[in-house]
Amino acid sequence: MTEARRPLPCPRCRTRAYTPYGVPWTRGMPARPAVSDTDGSTLICSECGNTEWWGEFFGVDLEPQEKWPIT
Ligand SMILES: [Zn+2]
């Protein structure tokens, strides 16, 4: 576990970021992370969390972590 004190880049899209839990959130900072359904523990940005959620809702396969820009 790294002790992040600032927003971290999302490993799934690499274009957005999330503000880790434990980091004080102030206006303008990225939203809190979502937990990826690919493994139930990887933190991703909330937009990616929504994408995975809707994908599951419509029966679309999850994008495996190998296909993410970084893992
Ligand atoms: Zn993302």
N, CA, C, O and the ligand as a Tripos MOL2 file, in Angstrom:
@<TRIPOS>MOLECULE
protein
  285   283    72     0     0
PROTEIN
NO_CHARGES

@<TRIPOS>ATOM
      1 N           0.8380   -1.2080    0.0000 N.3       1 MET1
      2 CA          0.0000    0.0000    0.0000 C.3       1 MET1
      3 C           0.8670    1.2500    0.0000 C.2       1 MET1
      4 O           1.7140    1.4270    0.8750 O.2       1 MET1
      5 N           0.6570    2.0960   -0.9630 N.am      2 THR2
      6 CA          1.3750    3.3620   -0.9670 C.3       2 THR2
      7 C           0.5060    4.4150   -0.2910 C.2       2 THR2
      8 O          -0.7200    4.3970   -0.4030 O.2       2 THR2
      9 N           1.1430    5.2980    0.3860 N.am      3 GLU3
     10 CA          0.3880    6.3510    1.0500 C.3       3 GLU3
     11 C           0.3130    7.5740    0.1540 C.2       3 GLU3
     12 O           1.1590    8.4670    0.2130 O.2       3 GLU3
     13 N          -0.6990    7.5910   -0.6610 N.am      4 ALA4
     14 CA         -0.8590    8.7140   -1.5780 C.3       4 ALA4
     15 C          -1.4550    9.9090   -0.8520 C.2       4 ALA4
     16 O          -2.3230    9.7750    0.0100 O.2       4 ALA4
     17 N          -0.9800   11.0280   -1.2130 N.am      5 ARG5
     18 CA         -1.4850   12.2530   -0.5920 C.3       5 ARG5
     19 C          -2.0540   13.2050   -1.6510 C.2       5 ARG5
     20 O          -2.3140   14.3770   -1.3800 O.2       5 ARG5
     21 N          -2.2360   12.6800   -2.8380 N.am      6 ARG6
     22 CA         -2.7420   13.5300   -3.9130 C.3       6 ARG6
     23 C          -3.4670   12.6310   -4.9080 C.2       6 ARG6
     24 O          -3.3770   11.4060   -4.8210 O.2       6 ARG6
     25 N          -4.1830   13.2340   -5.8500 N.am      7 PRO7
     26 CA         -4.8940   12.4300   -6.8380 C.3       7 PRO7
     27 C          -3.9420   11.5140   -7.6020 C.2       7 PRO7
     28 O          -2.8010   11.8840   -7.8790 O.2       7 PRO7
     29 N          -4.4120   10.3310   -7.9360 N.am      8 LEU8
     30 CA         -3.6120    9.3530   -8.6660 C.3       8 LEU8
     31 C          -4.2300    9.1310  -10.0460 C.2       8 LEU8
     32 O          -5.4460    9.2250  -10.2120 O.2       8 LEU8
     33 N          -3.3790    8.8340  -11.0360 N.am      9 PRO9
     34 CA         -3.9140    8.5560  -12.3700 C.3       9 PRO9
     35 C          -4.6760    7.2450  -12.3790 C.2       9 PRO9
     36 O          -4.3060    6.2910  -11.6950 O.2       9 PRO9
     37 N          -5.7300    7.2090  -13.1510 N.am     10 CYS10
     38 CA         -6.5200    5.9860  -13.2700 C.3      10 CYS10
     39 C          -5.7660    4.9920  -14.1550 C.2      10 CYS10
     40 O          -5.3590    5.3410  -15.2630 O.2      10 CYS10
     41 N          -5.5730    3.7450  -13.6750 N.am     11 PRO11
     42 CA         -4.8320    2.7620  -14.4790 C.3      11 PRO11
     43 C          -5.6270    2.2250  -15.6670 C.2      11 PRO11
     44 O          -5.0610    1.5710  -16.5440 O.2      11 PRO11
     45 N          -6.9250    2.4930  -15.7040 N.am     12 ARG12
     46 CA         -7.7470    1.9160  -16.7670 C.3      12 ARG12
     47 C          -7.7870    2.8210  -17.9880 C.2      12 ARG12
     48 O          -7.6330    2.3510  -19.1150 O.2      12 ARG12
     49 N          -7.9940    4.1190  -17.7720 N.am     13 CYS13
     50 CA         -8.0900    5.0250  -18.9220 C.3      13 CYS13
     51 C          -6.8400    5.8800  -19.0740 C.2      13 CYS13
     52 O          -6.5300    6.3510  -20.1680 O.2      13 CYS13
     53 N          -6.1350    6.0730  -17.9860 N.am     14 ARG14
     54 CA         -4.9070    6.8650  -17.9750 C.3      14 ARG14
     55 C          -5.1110    8.3240  -18.3790 C.2      14 ARG14
     56 O          -4.1400    9.0660  -18.5300 O.2      14 ARG14
     57 N          -6.3380    8.7300  -18.5510 N.am     15 THR15
     58 CA         -6.5760   10.1180  -18.9110 C.3      15 THR15
     59 C          -7.2450   10.8790  -17.7700 C.2      15 THR15
     60 O          -7.2240   12.1090  -17.7240 O.2      15 THR15
     61 N          -7.8330   10.1230  -16.8560 N.am     16 ARG16
     62 CA         -8.4700   10.7660  -15.7190 C.3      16 ARG16
     63 C          -7.7510   10.3370  -14.4500 C.2      16 ARG16
     64 O          -6.8380    9.5130  -14.4770 O.2      16 ARG16
     65 N          -8.1800   10.9090  -13.3520 N.am     17 ALA17
     66 CA         -7.5550   10.5950  -12.0730 C.3      17 ALA17
     67 C          -8.6380   10.4350  -11.0240 C.2      17 ALA17
     68 O          -9.8050   10.7560  -11.2490 O.2      17 ALA17
     69 N          -8.2250    9.9340   -9.8810 N.am     18 TYR18
     70 CA         -9.1540    9.8490   -8.7560 C.3      18 TYR18
     71 C          -8.4460   10.3230   -7.5040 C.2      18 TYR18
     72 O          -7.2170   10.2930   -7.4280 O.2      18 TYR18
     73 N          -9.2110   10.7560   -6.5320 N.am     19 THR19
     74 CA         -8.6590   11.1730   -5.2530 C.3      19 THR19
     75 C          -8.8090   10.0130   -4.2830 C.2      19 THR19
     76 O          -9.9280    9.6510   -3.9210 O.2      19 THR19
     77 N          -7.6880    9.4220   -3.8550 N.am     20 PRO20
     78 CA         -7.7760    8.2460   -2.9790 C.3      20 PRO20
     79 C          -8.4860    8.5720   -1.6700 C.2      20 PRO20
     80 O          -8.5000    9.7150   -1.2120 O.2      20 PRO20
     81 N          -9.0790    7.5220   -1.0790 N.am     21 TYR21
     82 CA         -9.6720    7.6870    0.2450 C.3      21 TYR21
     83 C          -8.5620    8.0350    1.2220 C.2      21 TYR21
     84 O          -7.4500    7.5190    1.1150 O.2      21 TYR21
     85 N          -8.8570    8.8950    2.1580 N.am     22 GLY22
     86 CA         -7.8460    9.3050    3.1140 C.3      22 GLY22
     87 C          -7.2010   10.6260    2.7340 C.2      22 GLY22
     88 O          -6.5850   11.2890    3.5680 O.2      22 GLY22
     89 N          -7.3440   11.0020    1.4820 N.am     23 VAL23
     90 CA         -6.8320   12.2940    1.0430 C.3      23 VAL23
     91 C          -7.9630   13.3140    1.1450 C.2      23 VAL23
     92 O          -9.0390   13.1120    0.5820 O.2      23 VAL23
     93 N          -7.7230   14.3950    1.8540 N.am     24 PRO24
     94 CA         -8.7850   15.4000    1.9770 C.3      24 PRO24
     95 C          -9.2270   15.8930    0.5950 C.2      24 PRO24
     96 O          -8.4070   16.2620   -0.2450 O.2      24 PRO24
     97 N         -10.5280   15.8880    0.3900 N.am     25 TRP25
     98 CA        -11.0500   16.2940   -0.9130 C.3      25 TRP25
     99 C         -11.4670   17.7410   -0.8590 C.2      25 TRP25
    100 O         -12.1890   18.1590    0.0460 O.2      25 TRP25
    101 N         -11.0160   18.4940   -1.8160 N.am     26 THR26
    102 CA        -11.4720   19.8710   -1.9310 C.3      26 THR26
    103 C         -12.0200   20.0920   -3.3270 C.2      26 THR26
    104 O         -11.7220   19.3460   -4.2600 O.2      26 THR26
    105 N         -12.8170   21.1190   -3.4460 N.am     27 ARG27
    106 CA        -13.4740   21.4390   -4.7040 C.3      27 ARG27
    107 C         -12.4690   21.4520   -5.8620 C.2      27 ARG27
    108 O         -11.3850   22.0250   -5.7520 O.2      27 ARG27
    109 N         -12.8450   20.8180   -6.9560 N.am     28 GLY28
    110 CA        -11.9880   20.8210   -8.1280 C.3      28 GLY28
    111 C         -11.1130   19.5810   -8.2540 C.2      28 GLY28
    112 O         -10.5480   19.3220   -9.3160 O.2      28 GLY28
    113 N         -11.0020   18.8200   -7.1830 N.am     29 MET29
    114 CA        -10.2010   17.5950   -7.2530 C.3      29 MET29
    115 C         -11.0310   16.4790   -7.8800 C.2      29 MET29
    116 O         -12.2610   16.5290   -7.8680 O.2      29 MET29
    117 N         -10.3400   15.4550   -8.4380 N.am     30 PRO30
    118 CA        -11.0750   14.3290   -9.0350 C.3      30 PRO30
    119 C         -11.9280   13.6130   -7.9940 C.2      30 PRO30
    120 O         -11.6650   13.6860   -6.7930 O.2      30 PRO30
    121 N         -12.9410   12.9310   -8.4730 N.am     31 ALA31
    122 CA        -13.8470   12.2170   -7.5730 C.3      31 ALA31
    123 C         -13.1520   11.0380   -6.9080 C.2      31 ALA31
    124 O         -12.0530   10.6430   -7.2970 O.2      31 ALA31
    125 N         -13.8090   10.4880   -5.9060 N.am     32 ARG32
    126 CA        -13.3070    9.2970   -5.2420 C.3      32 ARG32
    127 C         -13.2830    8.1320   -6.2250 C.2      32 ARG32
    128 O         -14.0500    8.1190   -7.1880 O.2      32 ARG32
    129 N         -12.4090    7.1520   -5.9920 N.am     33 PRO33
    130 CA        -12.2880    6.0470   -6.9370 C.3      33 PRO33
    131 C         -13.4350    5.0540   -6.8490 C.2      33 PRO33
    132 O         -14.1880    5.0260   -5.8760 O.2      33 PRO33
    133 N         -13.5440    4.2480   -7.8810 N.am     34 ALA34
    134 CA        -14.4360    3.0960   -7.8740 C.3      34 ALA34
    135 C         -13.5610    1.8480   -7.8530 C.2      34 ALA34
    136 O         -12.3870    1.9000   -8.2190 O.2      34 ALA34
    137 N         -14.1290    0.7420   -7.4310 N.am     35 VAL35
    138 CA        -13.4000   -0.5280   -7.4190 C.3      35 VAL35
    139 C         -13.7330   -1.2730   -8.7020 C.2      35 VAL35
    140 O         -14.9000   -1.5050   -9.0150 O.2      35 VAL35
    141 N         -12.6960   -1.6440   -9.4370 N.am     36 SER36
    142 CA        -12.9220   -2.3430  -10.6940 C.3      36 SER36
    143 C         -13.4980   -3.7240  -10.4550 C.2      36 SER36
    144 O         -13.0570   -4.4420   -9.5580 O.2      36 SER36
    145 N         -14.4800   -4.0930  -11.2550 N.am     37 ASP37
    146 CA        -15.0770   -5.4270  -11.1490 C.3      37 ASP37
    147 C         -14.1780   -6.4990  -11.7420 C.2      37 ASP37
    148 O         -14.4770   -7.6860  -11.6170 O.2      37 ASP37
    149 N         -13.0770   -6.1060  -12.3870 N.am     38 THR38
    150 CA        -12.1970   -7.1280  -12.9620 C.3      38 THR38
    151 C         -11.5490   -7.9610  -11.8690 C.2      38 THR38
    152 O         -11.3140   -9.1560  -12.0520 O.2      38 THR38
    153 N         -11.2580   -7.3340  -10.7290 N.am     39 ASP39
    154 CA        -10.6690   -8.1150   -9.6410 C.3      39 ASP39
    155 C         -11.2280   -7.7590   -8.2700 C.2      39 ASP39
    156 O         -10.9010   -8.3970   -7.2690 O.2      39 ASP39
    157 N         -12.0660   -6.7420   -8.2340 N.am     40 GLY40
    158 CA        -12.6940   -6.3930   -6.9670 C.3      40 GLY40
    159 C         -11.7950   -5.6480   -6.0090 C.2      40 GLY40
    160 O         -12.1710   -5.4430   -4.8540 O.2      40 GLY40
    161 N         -10.6030   -5.2290   -6.4540 N.am     41 SER41
    162 CA         -9.7340   -4.5010   -5.5330 C.3      41 SER41
    163 C          -9.0110   -3.3240   -6.1890 C.2      41 SER41
    164 O          -8.6250   -2.3780   -5.5010 O.2      41 SER41
    165 N          -8.8230   -3.3690   -7.5030 N.am     42 THR42
    166 CA         -8.1150   -2.2860   -8.1710 C.3      42 THR42
    167 C          -8.9820   -1.0290   -8.2070 C.2      42 THR42
    168 O         -10.1650   -1.0760   -8.5420 O.2      42 THR42
    169 N          -8.3660    0.0830   -7.8570 N.am     43 LEU43
    170 CA         -9.1020    1.3390   -7.8550 C.3      43 LEU43
    171 C          -8.9780    2.0260   -9.2110 C.2      43 LEU43
    172 O          -7.8920    2.1230   -9.7830 O.2      43 LEU43
    173 N         -10.1020    2.4910   -9.7010 N.am     44 ILE44
    174 CA        -10.1420    3.1890  -10.9820 C.3      44 ILE44
    175 C         -10.9620    4.4570  -10.7990 C.2      44 ILE44
    176 O         -11.5990    4.6490   -9.7630 O.2      44 ILE44
    177 N         -10.9460    5.3200  -11.8060 N.am     45 CYS45
    178 CA        -11.6950    6.5680  -11.6640 C.3      45 CYS45
    179 C         -13.1960    6.2800  -11.7180 C.2      45 CYS45
    180 O         -13.6250    5.2330  -12.2040 O.2      45 CYS45
    181 N         -13.9680    7.2080  -11.2210 N.am     46 SER46
    182 CA        -15.3990    6.9540  -11.1250 C.3      46 SER46
    183 C         -16.0470    6.8020  -12.5000 C.2      46 SER46
    184 O         -17.0260    6.0710  -12.6460 O.2      46 SER46
    185 N         -15.5020    7.4930  -13.5130 N.am     47 GLU47
    186 CA        -16.0520    7.3600  -14.8640 C.3      47 GLU47
    187 C         -15.8540    5.9340  -15.3760 C.2      47 GLU47
    188 O         -16.7610    5.3420  -15.9610 O.2      47 GLU47
    189 N         -14.6550    5.3910  -15.1480 N.am     48 CYS48
    190 CA        -14.4150    4.0120  -15.5590 C.3      48 CYS48
    191 C         -15.3050    3.0610  -14.7660 C.2      48 CYS48
    192 O         -15.7810    2.0580  -15.2980 O.2      48 CYS48
    193 N         -15.5250    3.3750  -13.5080 N.am     49 GLY49
    194 CA        -16.4170    2.5500  -12.7030 C.3      49 GLY49
    195 C         -17.8040    2.5180  -13.3180 C.2      49 GLY49
    196 O         -18.4450    1.4680  -13.3740 O.2      49 GLY49
    197 N         -18.2610    3.6670  -13.7750 N.am     50 ASN50
    198 CA        -19.5650    3.7300  -14.4330 C.3      50 ASN50
    199 C         -19.5650    2.9220  -15.7170 C.2      50 ASN50
    200 O         -20.5230    2.2080  -16.0130 O.2      50 ASN50
    201 N         -18.4850    3.0380  -16.4790 N.am     51 THR51
    202 CA        -18.3950    2.3100  -17.7420 C.3      51 THR51
    203 C         -18.4960    0.8060  -17.4990 C.2      51 THR51
    204 O         -19.2160    0.0970  -18.2030 O.2      51 THR51
    205 N         -17.7610    0.3300  -16.4880 N.am     52 GLU52
    206 CA        -17.8180   -1.0990  -16.1920 C.3      52 GLU52
    207 C         -19.2170   -1.4940  -15.7170 C.2      52 GLU52
    208 O         -19.7400   -2.5480  -16.0780 O.2      52 GLU52
    209 N         -19.7960   -0.6360  -14.9150 N.am     53 TRP53
    210 CA        -21.1110   -0.9430  -14.3770 C.3      53 TRP53
    211 C         -22.1340   -1.0550  -15.4980 C.2      53 TRP53
    212 O         -22.9200   -2.0020  -15.5310 O.2      53 TRP53
    213 N         -22.1280   -0.1050  -16.4040 N.am     54 TRP54
    214 CA        -23.0930   -0.1450  -17.5110 C.3      54 TRP54
    215 C         -22.7920   -1.2940  -18.4550 C.2      54 TRP54
    216 O         -23.7020   -1.9060  -19.0140 O.2      54 TRP54
    217 N         -21.4970   -1.5860  -18.6310 N.am     55 GLY55
    218 CA        -21.1310   -2.7140  -19.4780 C.3      55 GLY55
    219 C         -21.7270   -4.0040  -18.9460 C.2      55 GLY55
    220 O         -22.2610   -4.8200  -19.6970 O.2      55 GLY55
    221 N         -21.6240   -4.1690  -17.6410 N.am     56 GLU56
    222 CA        -22.1950   -5.3660  -17.0360 C.3      56 GLU56
    223 C         -23.7090   -5.3770  -17.1670 C.2      56 GLU56
    224 O         -24.3280   -6.4090  -17.4270 O.2      56 GLU56
    225 N         -24.2780   -4.2110  -16.9810 N.am     57 PHE57
    226 CA        -25.7350   -4.0830  -17.0550 C.3      57 PHE57
    227 C         -26.2340   -4.5190  -18.4170 C.2      57 PHE57
    228 O         -27.2770   -5.1660  -18.5180 O.2      57 PHE57
    229 N         -25.5010   -4.1730  -19.4670 N.am     58 PHE58
    230 CA        -25.9240   -4.5110  -20.8270 C.3      58 PHE58
    231 C         -25.2780   -5.7940  -21.3370 C.2      58 PHE58
    232 O         -25.4330   -6.1480  -22.5060 O.2      58 PHE58
    233 N         -24.5560   -6.4900  -20.4650 N.am     59 GLY59
    234 CA        -23.9860   -7.7730  -20.8490 C.3      59 GLY59
    235 C         -22.7380   -7.6750  -21.7070 C.2      59 GLY59
    236 O         -22.3800   -8.6240  -22.4050 O.2      59 GLY59
    237 N         -22.0740   -6.5200  -21.6530 N.am     60 VAL60
    238 CA        -20.8320   -6.3740  -22.4000 C.3      60 VAL60
    239 C         -19.6890   -6.8850  -21.5290 C.2      60 VAL60
    240 O         -19.6640   -6.6400  -20.3230 O.2      60 VAL60
    241 N         -18.7490   -7.5920  -22.1400 N.am     61 ASP61
    242 CA        -17.6360   -8.1300  -21.3720 C.3      61 ASP61
    243 C         -16.8020   -7.0010  -20.7790 C.2      61 ASP61
    244 O         -16.6280   -5.9520  -21.3990 O.2      61 ASP61
    245 N         -16.2960   -7.2230  -19.5930 N.am     62 LEU62
    246 CA        -15.3920   -6.2670  -18.9710 C.3      62 LEU62
    247 C         -14.1070   -6.1980  -19.7790 C.2      62 LEU62
    248 O         -13.6530   -7.1950  -20.3390 O.2      62 LEU62
    249 N         -13.5390   -5.0210  -19.8280 N.am     63 GLU63
    250 CA        -12.2440   -4.8820  -20.4860 C.3      63 GLU63
    251 C         -11.1810   -5.4490  -19.5450 C.2      63 GLU63
    252 O         -10.9620   -4.9060  -18.4620 O.2      63 GLU63
    253 N         -10.5170   -6.5400  -19.9500 N.am     64 PRO64
    254 CA         -9.5430   -7.1500  -19.0370 C.3      64 PRO64
    255 C          -8.3860   -6.2100  -18.7310 C.2      64 PRO64
    256 O          -8.0560   -5.3360  -19.5320 O.2      64 PRO64
    257 N          -7.7810   -6.3940  -17.5810 N.am     65 GLN65
    258 CA         -6.7200   -5.4750  -17.1620 C.3      65 GLN65
    259 C          -5.5280   -5.5030  -18.1160 C.2      65 GLN65
    260 O          -4.8050   -4.5110  -18.2180 O.2      65 GLN65
    261 N          -5.3050   -6.6240  -18.8220 N.am     66 GLU66
    262 CA         -4.1910   -6.6620  -19.7820 C.3      66 GLU66
    263 C          -4.3700   -5.5960  -20.8460 C.2      66 GLU66
    264 O          -3.3950   -5.1310  -21.4360 O.2      66 GLU66
    265 N          -5.6120   -5.2090  -21.0910 N.am     67 LYS67
    266 CA         -5.8630   -4.2390  -22.1600 C.3      67 LYS67
    267 C          -5.7850   -2.8010  -21.6630 C.2      67 LYS67
    268 O          -5.8670   -1.8560  -22.4480 O.2      67 LYS67
    269 N          -5.6280   -2.6480  -20.3680 N.am     68 TRP68
    270 CA         -5.5020   -1.3010  -19.8450 C.3      68 TRP68
    271 C          -4.1310   -0.7670  -20.2290 C.2      68 TRP68
    272 O          -3.2080   -1.5430  -20.4770 O.2      68 TRP68
    273 N          -3.9910    0.5600  -20.2820 N.am     69 PRO69
    274 CA         -2.6840    1.1460  -20.6310 C.3      69 PRO69
    275 C          -1.5800    0.7110  -19.6660 C.2      69 PRO69
    276 O          -0.4730    0.3900  -20.0970 O.2      69 PRO69
    277 N          -1.8730    0.7000  -18.3790 N.am     70 ILE70
    278 CA         -0.9010    0.2250  -17.3890 C.3      70 ILE70
    279 C          -1.6170   -0.6780  -16.4310 C.2      70 ILE70
    280 O          -2.8280   -0.5560  -16.2520 O.2      70 ILE70
    281 N          -0.9000   -1.5810  -15.8110 N.am     71 THR71
    282 CA         -1.5460   -2.4970  -14.8690 C.3      71 THR71
    283 C          -0.8980   -2.4010  -13.5030 C.2      71 THR71
    284 O          -1.3070   -3.1000  -12.5760 O.2      71 THR71
    285 ZN        -10.4600    5.7980  -15.6770 Zn       72 ZN72
@<TRIPOS>BOND
     1     1     2 1
     2     2     3 1
     3     3     4 2
     4     3     5 am
     5     5     6 1
     6     6     7 1
     7     7     8 2
     8     7     9 am
     9     9    10 1
    10    10    11 1
    11    11    12 2
    12    11    13 am
    13    13    14 1
    14    14    15 1
    15    15    16 2
    16    15    17 am
    17    17    18 1
    18    18    19 1
    19    19    20 2
    20    19    21 am
    21    21    22 1
    22    22    23 1
    23    23    24 2
    24    23    25 am
    25    25    26 1
    26    26    27 1
    27    27    28 2
    28    27    29 am
    29    29    30 1
    30    30    31 1
    31    31    32 2
    32    31    33 am
    33    33    34 1
    34    34    35 1
    35    35    36 2
    36    35    37 am
    37    37    38 1
    38    38    39 1
    39    39    40 2
    40    39    41 am
    41    41    42 1
    42    42    43 1
    43    43    44 2
    44    43    45 am
    45    45    46 1
    46    46    47 1
    47    47    48 2
    48    47    49 am
    49    49    50 1
    50    50    51 1
    51    51    52 2
    52    51    53 am
    53    53    54 1
    54    54    55 1
    55    55    56 2
    56    55    57 am
    57    57    58 1
    58    58    59 1
    59    59    60 2
    60    59    61 am
    61    61    62 1
    62    62    63 1
    63    63    64 2
    64    63    65 am
    65    65    66 1
    66    66    67 1
    67    67    68 2
    68    67    69 am
    69    69    70 1
    70    70    71 1
    71    71    72 2
    72    71    73 am
    73    73    74 1
    74    74    75 1
    75    75    76 2
    76    75    77 am
    77    77    78 1
    78    78    79 1
    79    79    80 2
    80    79    81 am
    81    81    82 1
    82    82    83 1
    83    83    84 2
    84    83    85 am
    85    85    86 1
    86    86    87 1
    87    87    88 2
    88    87    89 am
    89    89    90 1
    90    90    91 1
    91    91    92 2
    92    91    93 am
    93    93    94 1
    94    94    95 1
    95    95    96 2
    96    95    97 am
    97    97    98 1
    98    98    99 1
    99    99   100 2
   100    99   101 am
   101   101   102 1
   102   102   103 1
   103   103   104 2
   104   103   105 am
   105   105   106 1
   106   106   107 1
   107   107   108 2
   108   107   109 am
   109   109   110 1
   110   110   111 1
   111   111   112 2
   112   111   113 am
   113   113   114 1
   114   114   115 1
   115   115   116 2
   116   115   117 am
   117   117   118 1
   118   118   119 1
   119   119   120 2
   120   119   121 am
   121   121   122 1
   122   122   123 1
   123   123   124 2
   124   123   125 am
   125   125   126 1
   126   126   127 1
   127   127   128 2
   128   127   129 am
   129   129   130 1
   130   130   131 1
   131   131   132 2
   132   131   133 am
   133   133   134 1
   134   134   135 1
   135   135   136 2
   136   135   137 am
   137   137   138 1
   138   138   139 1
   139   139   140 2
   140   139   141 am
   141   141   142 1
   142   142   143 1
   143   143   144 2
   144   143   145 am
   145   145   146 1
   146   146   147 1
   147   147   148 2
   148   147   149 am
   149   149   150 1
   150   150   151 1
   151   151   152 2
   152   151   153 am
   153   153   154 1
   154   154   155 1
   155   155   156 2
   156   155   157 am
   157   157   158 1
   158   158   159 1
   159   159   160 2
   160   159   161 am
   161   161   162 1
   162   162   163 1
   163   163   164 2
   164   163   165 am
   165   165   166 1
   166   166   167 1
   167   167   168 2
   168   167   169 am
   169   169   170 1
   170   170   171 1
   171   171   172 2
   172   171   173 am
   173   173   174 1
   174   174   175 1
   175   175   176 2
   176   175   177 am
   177   177   178 1
   178   178   179 1
   179   179   180 2
   180   179   181 am
   181   181   182 1
   182   182   183 1
   183   183   184 2
   184   183   185 am
   185   185   186 1
   186   186   187 1
   187   187   188 2
   188   187   189 am
   189   189   190 1
   190   190   191 1
   191   191   192 2
   192   191   193 am
   193   193   194 1
   194   194   195 1
   195   195   196 2
   196   195   197 am
   197   197   198 1
   198   198   199 1
   199   199   200 2
   200   199   201 am
   201   201   202 1
   202   202   203 1
   203   203   204 2
   204   203   205 am
   205   205   206 1
   206   206   207 1
   207   207   208 2
   208   207   209 am
   209   209   210 1
   210   210   211 1
   211   211   212 2
   212   211   213 am
   213   213   214 1
   214   214   215 1
   215   215   216 2
   216   215   217 am
   217   217   218 1
   218   218   219 1
   219   219   220 2
   220   219   221 am
   221   221   222 1
   222   222   223 1
   223   223   224 2
   224   223   225 am
   225   225   226 1
   226   226   227 1
   227   227   228 2
   228   227   229 am
   229   229   230 1
   230   230   231 1
   231   231   232 2
   232   231   233 am
   233   233   234 1
   234   234   235 1
   235   235   236 2
   236   235   237 am
   237   237   238 1
   238   238   239 1
   239   239   240 2
   240   239   241 am
   241   241   242 1
   242   242   243 1
   243   243   244 2
   244   243   245 am
   245   245   246 1
   246   246   247 1
   247   247   248 2
   248   247   249 am
   249   249   250 1
   250   250   251 1
   251   251   252 2
   252   251   253 am
   253   253   254 1
   254   254   255 1
   255   255   256 2
   256   255   257 am
   257   257   258 1
   258   258   259 1
   259   259   260 2
   260   259   261 am
   261   261   262 1
   262   262   263 1
   263   263   264 2
   264   263   265 am
   265   265   266 1
   266   266   267 1
   267   267   268 2
   268   267   269 am
   269   269   270 1
   270   270   271 1
   271   271   272 2
   272   271   273 am
   273   273   274 1
   274   274   275 1
   275   275   276 2
   276   275   277 am
   277   277   278 1
   278   278   279 1
   279   279   280 2
   280   279   281 am
   281   281   282 1
   282   282   283 1
   283   283   284 2
@<TRIPOS>SUBSTRUCTURE
     1 MET1         2 RESIDUE 1 A MET
     2 THR2         6 RESIDUE 1 A THR
     3 GLU3        10 RESIDUE 1 A GLU
     4 ALA4        14 RESIDUE 1 A ALA
     5 ARG5        18 RESIDUE 1 A ARG
     6 ARG6        22 RESIDUE 1 A ARG
     7 PRO7        26 RESIDUE 1 A PRO
     8 LEU8        30 RESIDUE 1 A LEU
     9 PRO9        34 RESIDUE 1 A PRO
    10 CYS10       38 RESIDUE 1 A CYS
    11 PRO11       42 RESIDUE 1 A PRO
    12 ARG12       46 RESIDUE 1 A ARG
    13 CYS13       50 RESIDUE 1 A CYS
    14 ARG14       54 RESIDUE 1 A ARG
    15 THR15       58 RESIDUE 1 A THR
    16 ARG16       62 RESIDUE 1 A ARG
    17 ALA17       66 RESIDUE 1 A ALA
    18 TYR18       70 RESIDUE 1 A TYR
    19 THR19       74 RESIDUE 1 A THR
    20 PRO20       78 RESIDUE 1 A PRO
    21 TYR21       82 RESIDUE 1 A TYR
    22 GLY22       86 RESIDUE 1 A GLY
    23 VAL23       90 RESIDUE 1 A VAL
    24 PRO24       94 RESIDUE 1 A PRO
    25 TRP25       98 RESIDUE 1 A TRP
    26 THR26      102 RESIDUE 1 A THR
    27 ARG27      106 RESIDUE 1 A ARG
    28 GLY28      110 RESIDUE 1 A GLY
    29 MET29      114 RESIDUE 1 A MET
    30 PRO30      118 RESIDUE 1 A PRO
    31 ALA31      122 RESIDUE 1 A ALA
    32 ARG32      126 RESIDUE 1 A ARG
    33 PRO33      130 RESIDUE 1 A PRO
    34 ALA34      134 RESIDUE 1 A ALA
    35 VAL35      138 RESIDUE 1 A VAL
    36 SER36      142 RESIDUE 1 A SER
    37 ASP37      146 RESIDUE 1 A ASP
    38 THR38      150 RESIDUE 1 A THR
    39 ASP39      154 RESIDUE 1 A ASP
    40 GLY40      158 RESIDUE 1 A GLY
    41 SER41      162 RESIDUE 1 A SER
    42 THR42      166 RESIDUE 1 A THR
    43 LEU43      170 RESIDUE 1 A LEU
    44 ILE44      174 RESIDUE 1 A ILE
    45 CYS45      178 RESIDUE 1 A CYS
    46 SER46      182 RESIDUE 1 A SER
    47 GLU47      186 RESIDUE 1 A GLU
    48 CYS48      190 RESIDUE 1 A CYS
    49 GLY49      194 RESIDUE 1 A GLY
    50 ASN50      198 RESIDUE 1 A ASN
    51 THR51      202 RESIDUE 1 A THR
    52 GLU52      206 RESIDUE 1 A GLU
    53 TRP53      210 RESIDUE 1 A TRP
    54 TRP54      214 RESIDUE 1 A TRP
    55 GLY55      218 RESIDUE 1 A GLY
    56 GLU56      222 RESIDUE 1 A GLU
    57 PHE57      226 RESIDUE 1 A PHE
    58 PHE58      230 RESIDUE 1 A PHE
    59 GLY59      234 RESIDUE 1 A GLY
    60 VAL60      238 RESIDUE 1 A VAL
    61 ASP61      242 RESIDUE 1 A ASP
    62 LEU62      246 RESIDUE 1 A LEU
    63 GLU63      250 RESIDUE 1 A GLU
    64 PRO64      254 RESIDUE 1 A PRO
    65 GLN65      258 RESIDUE 1 A GLN
    66 GLU66      262 RESIDUE 1 A GLU
    67 LYS67      266 RESIDUE 1 A LYS
    68 TRP68      270 RESIDUE 1 A TRP
    69 PRO69      274 RESIDUE 1 A PRO
    70 ILE70      278 RESIDUE 1 A ILE
    71 THR71      282 RESIDUE 1 A THR
    72 ZN72       285 GROUP 0 **** ****
